[in-house]
Amino acid sequence: MTSNGFRPSRDGARLPRVSFEFFPPKSPAMEETLWASVRRLEPLTPHFVSVTYGAGGSTRERTHATVKRLVEETSLKPAAHLTCVSATCAEVDEVVRDYWAAGVRHIVALRGDAPEGVGAAYRPHPHGYQSSPDLVVAIKAIGDFEVTVSAYPEKHPESCSIDADIDMLRRKVDAGATRAVTQFFFDNDVYFRFVDRARARGIAIPIVPGLLPVQNFKQAASFAARAGASVPGWLAHRFEGLDDDVETRRLIASAVAAEQAFDLVDRGVTDLHFYTMNRADLVYAVCHLLGLRAPRGAGAQAQAAE
């Protein structure tokens, strides 16, 4: 692994580092899908994998169980998501200590959404951490964790401006954050403009682009609307007329995701974070196109296990 984030390939070419996000399963069927995806992607040796935390801490136990299993049963380095909402400082601190005891050394620190979900007004717990910078400070006080935080190239839905978002990111960095991962976006220029503005404000930590390969265009557009991410007209056009054509949609999805990833790498990005939606095939295909390879035979073995 090179110091600037790229890793060398077998032929000497520079390859991006990748990381993957999963969410804790809600049912036995979803659990089977998750672990099949983990097995499929593990041979690509990602830099880390993260596990999300539901609104209001609703998946706390399932998140912890998933992260613990990743530590115990895989070679992956898990990062556990943690939020401020619906918990006292003491309760959050206990979760952090439990992660340290389980061998986890990386936390994704987020303010979190209200228990009612995205769009509902955020209300800090009266005895809890009031913001993500407060949470970062607490995590770093408990252990020498690597702490990743969020960034919003198109503005957080509740923020008054991009400048306010960058102010918040600077506070998180000052609190001890070591990396930021962005909300997903589909226009790479949006990402680069945000990074330029953050660098101009003295924010020097890595700002890793978060990519959402479009498994289902209507679903992705709905996610984008709730998250404040724009959907370019050209993207909608590429999926137009394919509602009932699953196979062609998959081919288009691979091409679109690979095109975005290649453009980022060509423009100097060294790390890519994929929101997998717990499904491996599209992400695996994009990583393969980027030049990432599993050890000989490992990919086939993982696929056979699905």
C-alpha positions in Angstrom: 0.0 0.0 0.0 1.4 3.3 -0.9 1.3 6.3 1.4 -0.9 8.4 -0.8 -3.7 5.9 -0.8 -3.1 4.2 -4.1 -2.0 0.6 -4.0 0.2 -1.0 -6.6 -1.3 -3.6 -9.0 0.5 -6.7 -10.3 1.6 -4.8 -13.4 2.7 -1.7 -11.4 -0.4 0.5 -12.2 -1.8 2.5 -9.3 -5.1 1.2 -8.0 -7.5 3.0 -5.7 -8.2 1.8 -2.2 -11.8 0.9 -1.6 -14.1 0.6 1.3 -17.6 -0.8 1.6 -20.7 0.1 3.6 -23.2 -2.5 4.8 -26.3 -2.3 7.0 -27.3 -4.8 9.7 -29.9 -7.4 8.5 -33.5 -7.3 9.7 -34.4 -10.9 8.8 -32.8 -14.3 8.2 -33.1 -13.8 4.5 -31.5 -10.4 4.6 -28.8 -11.9 6.9 -28.0 -14.5 4.3 -27.8 -11.9 1.6 -25.5 -9.7 3.7 -23.0 -12.5 4.5 -22.9 -13.7 0.9 -22.0 -10.2 -0.1 -19.3 -10.0 2.6 -17.8 -13.2 1.4 -17.9 -12.0 -2.2 -16.2 -8.7 -1.5 -13.7 -9.8 1.3 -11.1 -11.1 -1.2 -10.8 -7.6 -2.7 -9.0 -6.6 0.6 -10.9 -3.3 1.2 -9.3 -0.7 3.4 -12.2 -1.1 5.8 -15.9 -1.9 5.8 -18.5 0.0 7.8 -21.8 -1.0 9.3 -24.6 1.5 9.6 -26.7 2.5 12.7 -30.4 3.0 12.3 -32.3 6.2 13.0 -32.5 6.8 16.7 -30.1 4.0 17.4 -32.8 1.5 16.3 -30.3 -1.1 15.1 -27.8 -0.8 18.0 -27.8 -4.5 18.9 -27.8 -5.7 15.3 -25.0 -3.3 14.3 -22.9 -4.5 17.3 -23.6 -8.1 16.4 -22.7 -7.6 12.8 -19.5 -5.8 13.6 -18.5 -8.4 16.2 -19.0 -11.2 13.6 -16.9 -9.3 11.1 -14.1 -9.1 13.7 -14.3 -12.8 14.6 -15.0 -14.5 11.3 -13.4 -12.4 8.6 -10.1 -10.7 7.8 -11.9 -7.4 7.3 -11.4 -4.3 9.4 -14.8 -3.1 10.5 -15.8 0.5 11.3 -18.9 0.7 13.4 -21.4 3.6 12.9 -22.4 5.4 16.0 -24.9 8.3 16.5 -25.8 10.8 19.3 -29.6 10.4 19.2 -31.9 8.7 21.7 -29.1 7.9 24.1 -27.4 9.5 27.1 -23.7 10.2 27.1 -23.2 7.2 29.5 -25.1 4.9 27.1 -23.0 6.0 24.1 -19.8 5.7 26.1 -20.7 2.1 27.0 -21.2 1.3 23.3 -17.8 2.8 22.5 -16.1 0.7 25.3 -17.9 -2.4 24.1 -16.5 -1.9 20.6 -13.0 -1.4 22.0 -13.3 -4.6 24.0 -14.5 -6.4 20.8 -11.4 -5.4 18.9 -12.9 -2.6 16.9 -10.6 0.4 16.4 -12.5 2.5 13.9 -15.8 4.3 14.4 -17.9 6.3 12.0 -19.2 9.2 14.2 -22.5 10.7 13.1 -25.1 13.0 14.6 -27.8 10.7 13.3 -31.4 11.3 12.2 -34.4 11.6 14.5 -36.1 8.4 15.4 -38.9 9.3 13.0 -36.4 9.2 10.2 -35.0 11.6 7.6 -36.9 14.9 7.4 -38.1 14.9 11.1 -36.6 17.6 13.3 -33.5 16.6 15.1 -33.8 16.8 18.9 -30.7 16.2 21.0 -31.1 13.9 24.0 -31.2 16.2 27.1 -28.5 14.0 28.7 -26.7 13.0 25.5 -24.1 14.4 23.1 -25.5 17.4 21.4 -23.6 17.2 18.1 -21.2 15.0 16.1 -18.1 17.1 17.2 -19.1 16.3 20.8 -19.3 12.7 19.9 -15.9 12.6 18.3 -14.3 14.2 21.4 -15.9 11.5 23.6 -14.8 8.7 21.3 -11.2 9.9 21.2 -11.2 10.3 25.0 -12.2 6.6 25.5 -9.7 5.1 23.1 -7.3 5.7 20.2 -9.9 5.1 17.6 -9.7 6.1 14.0 -12.8 8.3 13.5 -14.5 8.8 10.2 -17.2 11.5 9.9 -19.6 12.6 7.2 -19.4 15.3 4.6 -22.1 16.7 2.3 -21.0 18.0 -1.2 -24.5 19.2 -1.9 -25.4 20.5 1.6 -27.0 18.5 4.4 -30.8 18.7 4.1 -31.1 20.6 7.4 -28.1 23.0 6.7 -28.6 26.6 5.7 -25.6 26.6 3.3 -22.5 24.8 2.1 -20.4 27.2 4.1 -22.3 26.1 7.3 -21.6 22.5 6.4 -17.9 23.2 5.9 -17.9 25.0 9.3 -19.3 21.8 10.9 -16.8 19.6 9.1 -14.0 21.8 10.4 -15.4 21.4 13.9 -15.4 17.6 13.5 -11.8 17.7 12.3 -10.8 19.9 15.2 -12.5 17.4 17.6 -10.2 14.6 16.2 -11.8 13.2 13.1 -9.3 11.5 10.8 -11.3 11.0 7.6 -14.5 12.2 6.0 -16.7 10.2 3.7 -19.2 12.0 1.6 -22.9 11.6 1.0 -23.3 10.0 -2.4 -23.5 12.2 -5.5 -23.7 11.5 -9.2 -21.9 14.6 -10.6 -18.2 14.4 -9.9 -17.7 18.2 -10.3 -19.9 18.7 -7.3 -17.5 16.6 -5.2 -14.4 18.4 -6.5 -15.9 21.8 -5.8 -16.7 20.8 -2.3 -13.1 19.5 -1.7 -11.7 22.7 -3.1 -13.8 24.8 -0.7 -12.9 22.5 2.3 -9.2 22.7 1.5 -9.4 26.5 1.3 -10.8 26.4 4.8 -7.7 24.5 6.1 -9.4 21.0 6.2 -6.6 18.6 5.4 -8.0 15.2 6.3 -8.9 12.8 3.4 -12.4 13.5 2.0 -13.4 10.2 0.4 -16.1 10.2 -2.2 -19.1 8.0 -1.3 -20.5 6.2 -4.4 -24.0 4.7 -4.7 -24.0 2.2 -7.7 -27.6 2.5 -9.0 -29.1 -1.0 -8.4 -32.6 0.5 -9.0 -33.0 3.9 -10.5 -36.3 4.7 -8.9 -35.1 3.7 -5.5 -31.8 5.7 -6.0 -33.8 8.8 -7.0 -35.9 8.5 -3.9 -32.8 8.2 -1.7 -31.4 11.2 -3.4 -34.5 13.3 -2.8 -34.4 12.5 0.9 -30.7 13.1 1.1 -30.5 16.4 -0.8 -28.5 14.9 -3.6 -29.2 15.9 -7.2 -30.0 13.5 -10.0 -28.6 14.7 -13.3 -30.9 14.6 -16.3 -28.4 12.4 -18.2 -28.6 9.8 -15.5 -32.3 9.6 -15.7 -32.1 9.4 -19.5 -29.8 6.4 -19.3 -32.3 4.3 -17.3 -35.3 5.6 -19.2 -37.6 2.9 -20.5 -35.9 0.1 -18.6 -38.4 -0.4 -15.7 -39.2 -3.9 -16.9 -35.9 -4.8 -18.4 -33.8 -6.0 -15.4 -30.9 -7.4 -17.4 -30.3 -4.3 -19.5 -30.7 -2.2 -16.3 -27.9 -4.1 -14.7 -25.6 -3.6 -17.7 -26.3 0.1 -17.7 -25.8 0.3 -13.9 -22.4 -1.3 -14.2 -21.4 1.1 -17.0 -22.6 4.2 -15.1 -20.9 3.3 -11.8 -17.7 2.4 -13.5 -17.7 5.6 -15.5 -18.0 7.7 -12.4 -15.3 5.7 -10.5 -12.9 5.9 -13.4 -13.4 9.7 -13.8 -12.7 10.2 -10.0 -9.5 8.1 -10.2 -8.3 9.8 -13.4 -8.7 13.1 -11.6 -6.5 12.0 -8.7 -8.8 10.4 -6.2 -7.1 7.6 -4.3 -9.9 6.2 -2.1 -13.5 5.2 -3.0 -16.2 4.3 -0.6 -19.1 2.2 -2.0 -22.6 2.1 -0.5 -23.3 -1.5 -1.3 -26.9 -1.8 -0.2 -25.7 -5.3 1.0 -25.4 -6.5 -2.6 -22.1 -7.4 -4.0 -22.3 -8.1 -7.7 -22.4 -4.6 -9.1 -19.7 -3.3 -6.6 -17.5 -6.3 -7.4 -17.8 -5.7 -11.1 -16.9 -2.0 -10.8 -13.9 -2.9 -8.6 -12.8 -5.5 -11.2 -13.0 -2.9 -13.9 -10.8 -0.6 -11.8 -8.2 -3.3 -11.7 -8.8 -4.7 -8.2 -8.4 -8.5 -8.1 -9.0 -11.2 -5.6 -6.3 -13.8 -5.1 -6.6 -16.5 -7.8 -9.6 -18.7 -7.1 -10.9 -16.7 -4.1 -13.6 -14.8 -6.1 -15.0 -18.0 -7.6 -15.0 -19.7 -4.2 -16.9 -16.8 -2.6 -19.4 -16.7 -5.5 -20.0 -20.5 -5.2 -20.7 -20.0 -1.5 -23.6 -17.6 -2.2 
